Structure formats: C-alpha cells, structure tokens
C-alpha cells in the first residue's frame, strides 16, 4: 500500500456541512492528524490512529503527517473550514519544501466550507459581490501589512471577511481595525459578527460601523464587512450583484 | 405544509464535493429551480418538479422560486459552487426586496464549495493567505470598477481569484486585465488557469504573468493569481502563511 496525505476541510462545525468526499477520505484513513478540537470531530474506529496536537505547531504537525505517509500510512490532515483558507494546506506545502526527502509523498487537498462563507450564508449574502478575506492575526506577519491591506480593500469597496479578529494575546488590534474602517467608510456600513457559525452556540449580530465595538469579536468570531451597497431586507443582509 | 426557499450550492461539478445538508435538502424538495445545466445535476424523482431556466434571467427565476414557496412549495434554488459567491443568493434577496408581498417566505442559504476554492485545492494552496475574489464580467457593473479593484488588490498584494474572466460577448477585456497586472506585479508572478474544475474535463495550467495570454481563459475557467510570495513546490503552487 502506498502512503498519501489528504488535507481535508471539516467545514465550520456542523457535520451536515461536510462534503461527501471528506467523509469518504476519513472512512479510508489509517491516521488523522490535526489540532485537538478538530481531531475530536472524527469518530474513533478500529484501524484508525488519531494524532491530536496543540495549536501553533502547524509545521511540526505537517512534517509528521508527511513522515507517516512516507512510511505507508493513509493520512488525513484535518482543518476546520477549508484547509486552503488560513489553515493547514499552506503549512503542509511549507513542510514539503523544507524536506526534499519527502517530495514523493502525494498530497491532495479536499476543500471544505470556510467560516467566512458559512457566516455569509447564515446572514444572507453579504459577500454576494467582489470581496476579500484578511487574516487579522499578526502571529506570522507584521500588523502594518494588515493595516495596508485593510485600507486598500476599503478603497476598492470590497466586501470583507476577517479571520482571527481578536485573541487574548492581541486584545486591542481589532479596535485599530475599526478605526481604519471609520476613516475609509461611511458610519452606516453594515458589519456582521458571526460567532461559532453552524454550531449550537451560533450567534449572528449585524450592526452599523458606527455601532461596532471591539468587544463584539473574539477568537471564535468571523467578521463580515459589507461594501457600500450592502443592505438589509427583512432579517437578511445582502450585497446586490451590481455593486 | 409551510413553504420555504433554500438556496443550495452544488459545488463546482463533482457530486462528491456536495455537502450532506445540500443532499438532504434536495431529497426533501418539491421543486428545484435554476439554470439549465445546474438543474440537470439533480436526479428526477416522483414528487419533484424541475424548473430549468436559461441564463441571464436570475431575477425572474428568483421571483418564481419565492412565489412557488409562498404557495406552499419547498423550493430549492440550485447554484453551481456557493450560492453566496457570484451566484443566486443575491438575486433571491433582490427579488425579495422588490416584492414585499413575499416577505414572509423563509429563505435559507446552504453554502457549497465555490469554484475558486476548488481550483485552489486542485493546484495546492495558492489562496493560502489574504486573497480577494473579483467577478470580471461587466454585465452588471462598469468595467472601470473592475479595473479599479484589480489595481488596488495588486497594490495590497492580495492573492486573487477571478470569476467569469472571458466570454464570447467580452473577448478582449481579459487582455486588459493582464495588462493591469503587468503594470502592478513582477513578470514572475504565478497565475493558474483552472478550467472545468472537479469535472472529467478539468485542466490546470500554471504559468508566469510574463507567459500568460488572454486565450488561456474562457467561460469555464477560474483564474488564480498568486501574491508576491506564491511559489511552486514540486507539482504544487502555494502561498506561505507569512505573506
């Protein structure tokens, strides 16, 4: 049997939002590798070894997956959402680049429903026209780059999705993000705070930019900012196709 | 029985890339409404009425779905990819806004795998850091707005996904898009042309910006442009997490 690494997206939380190909990949895996809470979403069974690891060890985890596959295992690396969007896929390719001896391991990415698009669906269609996705964390890049992208995105009138808006170690940067948005956008701009999307704890809250405060976001929140044409209709928020 | 509209994403083409909740929604539908080739992906069965309609009648189709649901039907509006990304969700909310008499119809969006993210997964992880999505069609907006967003996105060093890059009625605008990219980005910038993603006709081709020509894109192509750090490792293209 030849080993392989499949990097699979589990979607934002609800098991019904997983694709059929990801379900099939998990059924055929010998090993599942990933961050503890994501591995906890995979049902144990005989013949399957679970390898849950802590946060912030993405590169070690990726290398471990490639090594297991190189020895013949059929490894599924699990990510929340879509592995290609601020998740494990880039880490696996970084590990592959650093380890030419593992270059023969076949790597396949199985997409999933990313949090931003699940949040948009729950709210209506706020990303219904041109949009961008920005990771607000400065763990791996300077915050000045976040600020620059944010300002240019506002000037381009993109709708926006923000990942990792705020954490215990970075409590104040999201206030700066709101400040930049206030410099670039009208106070009526609509912002949706989507917490724990698709789980039983889901909370959606849409406010204007004038009403938004930094404490509306936390680690489990995805933030959606409409473009200048985004509006409400009944309980929904949407961006028209012409904007 | 109370009617409802569910707007469901069928993913880019492969039936295995559909989510379990979309499969369940289709199994419970009384009516399926959508563009001819998307409705053709739903298996006929007794008790299910299929309503395939032509392209460019999105608003009529959306209104029809709301009217059917208002009369008690359980309607699934099918989109390719994700209904919230350049697809039917915004059209349904536009129709709802135009017809206050239909405001009581419950509308739910079921996300799907959008073409850009399926293409990224097939190529590796070229959208692995901050990125934007731009619909290049000027059917519903001025092309000047496309040009403006493109230029600002390049200046922000976003990776980019382009939908509807080129059609028979707009054969030359994609050449202008490449021209703007050449003004803003290095000639070594990687571009992936992903045609018919996840179908048996899938073709992926990655070239540098210097090598890219307008005829590499057509109606069935999604174009992915890396950011300045996007690179190749073996047969894969990816963007590191730090860029």
Interface residues (C-beta under 8 A of the other chain):
Chain A: X11 X14 X15 X16 X17 X18 X19 X20 X21 X23 X24 X58 X82 X83 X84 X85 X86 X89 X90 X91 X92 X93 X94 X96 X97 X103 X107 X109 X110 X111 X112 X113 X114 X117 X118 X120 X121 X122 X124 X125 X127 X128 X129 X130 X131 X132 X133 X134 X135 X140 X141 X145 X148 X149 X152 X153 X155 X156 X157 X158 X231 X233 X234 X236 X238 X239 X240 X241 X242 X243
Chain B: X11 X14 X15 X16 X17 X18 X19 X20 X21 X23 X24 X58 X82 X83 X84 X85 X86 X89 X90 X91 X92 X93 X94 X96 X97 X103 X107 X109 X110 X111 X112 X113 X114 X117 X118 X120 X121 X122 X124 X125 X127 X128 X129 X130 X131 X132 X133 X134 X135 X140 X141 X145 X148 X149 X152 X153 X155 X156 X157 X158 X231 X233 X234 X236 X238 X239 X240 X241 X242 X243
